[in-house]
Amino acid sequence: MALRKIRIMGDDKLEKVCRPVKTVTGREKELIQDMLDTMYDANGVGLAAPQVGVLKRIVVIDIGDGPVVLINPEILETSGEQTGQEGCLSLPGQAGIVTRPNYVKVRALNENGEEYEVEGTELLARAICHECDHLDGIMYVRYVEGGLFDVNEEETDEE
Ligand code: ZN
């Protein structure tokens, strides 16, 4: 288990467009394992590679149903709308209200380099959108309605 340092908003790695992964090698697998360890250690529900300073299109998500690994994710379909609280491990202790699609379908590679599709609603849909945004250098604060507010870190889902 190896924890990586989570970059905090203001770090320029969080503002860059990440590169697609050409082949999933041992290096990517190690990064993915470290990202999962780091996400669980921080009690997060999602983490994108740029949040640990690596500009590759890789995200990990676990909303409580087990890990989801998305390499080179591409959102194929969205529908509906949900408005709710969102936080980010790169902005600890704060949250804001963000409107996202209520359903998302994404195509990606898994940790073995195999193409697959993931469908999510509610929190999973929110997490997929939030993490995919990180790969394009976008922080959720851009979408916050009504400003950020302080939260108890123990009680909130952070991505
Ligand atoms: Zn985030």
Residues whose N, C-alpha, C, O or C-beta is under 5 A from the ligand:
A	BS01	ZN	G87 C88 L89 E159
